[in-house]
Every structure is written in C-alpha cells, then in structure tokens.
Amino acid sequence: MYKNNKDIEFIAQALRESSLSKEDQDDFLLFCFMTPKSEREPLIALIQDDPSWIQKLSINYKAKKQAIRDRNSDLLDAIVQEEQTMLSEIEQRG
C-alpha cells in the first residue's frame, strides 16, 4: 500500500489492527502522513513498544483538533499538559 514509506505502512497496519473506527484510522493516518518523518519516528517507537499507544495517540490528536476547532485555548493547554505528563512518565521508565 505505502511501499515507499515503511513508517506510514507500519502506522497503517497498527491502525487496522486497532479498535479505532475507520474514520478515526483514516484521520490519524492522514495526520501521520503530513507529519515530517523525523517527528513520526518517536510515535513509531511508542507503538512498537506498546501497540495500545495507537489508540492513545489518536485520542490525543482528536482532542487537540477539537480544541483548535472550538478555539478553546484552555482545553488545548490542558491537553498539552497531559501530553507532557505522559511523555515525562515514558522518559522515567525508559
């Protein structure tokens, strides 16, 4: 499917194996496709370590998108803070 882009194919496969709706899968895959490869690599590492991250990342992306759409900067700040907390926890484990 994405033969020249192995990281996108990996994400697409993880999405297909997830419990996300087709719409959420397509939306998150489009986001990943538009993200520079250097920024996709940490996402792929998380998913390789624990496939449940695909769901967490998709939920986070949807929440940010909704906060931006609603022009809700307080919600966006809260989402980013939660994201930073999760990343700190990952770094402490690693």
N, C-alpha and C positions, 0 to 999 in steps of 0.2 A: 504494500500500500504506500508506504513512505520510504521506499528502498534507499534513497539517497540521504535520508535523515533518520539515522538509527535511534537517536534520542526521542524524536517525535513518535516513532513507531513503538518504542518502549512505553511511552506515556499512553499512547492509544490502546495498547494491549492491556495495560493496567486499568484503564478506564473501562474497557469492555468486560473485564473480569470483576469490576466493582458492582455495587448495588445502586450506583447512581442512575438516574433516568437518562434516557438517550439525549434529551435536551441538555441536561447538565453535563453529560460527557462531551457533547459537541461544543458547548460553550467553553468548557475548560480546555479542551484541545485547541480551540482557536486562540485562546489566551496564551497557551504554551507555544503555539506556532509563531505568534507575534513577539514572544519574549526572546531576547538575544540568547544564543546558545550558552554563553558564559553564565547567565542567570538561571538557565534551566538545569545546569549540572547539579546544584545543591538540591533541587527538587527531586531529581532522579535518584540521588544518593539516599534521600529520605525514603522514597518509595521502595528502593531496593532493600533497605534495611527493614522496612515495615510497610507492606502494601496497604495497610489501613490509612496511611498518610494521604493517599489519593483522595479519599473522602474528606479528610480534614482540610486539605488544600483547596478543594473545590468549594467547600462550605465557606471558607475564609474569603475566597475570591468573590463568590456570590454576595456575601455580606458587604464587602468593600464596594462592589459595583452598585449595590442598592443604596448604600450610604452616599455615594457620589451622586447617583441619580436623584436622590432626595435632597441633596445639598445639606446633608446633616453632618456637619464637621465634628460635633460631639461624638456621634456614633462612630465615625471614621477614626477619631482619636482613640476611642475605646477598643476598636478592632485592632488597630496598630499596636496598642499597649499589650493586648492579649497575645498578639503575634510575637512581640518582643519577649514576653514572659515564656512562651513556648520555646522560642529559639534559645533562650538562656538555659532552660532546663535541658535541652538537647545538648548544648555545649558542655554542661556539667557532667552529663552521662558519658560523653564521648571521650 
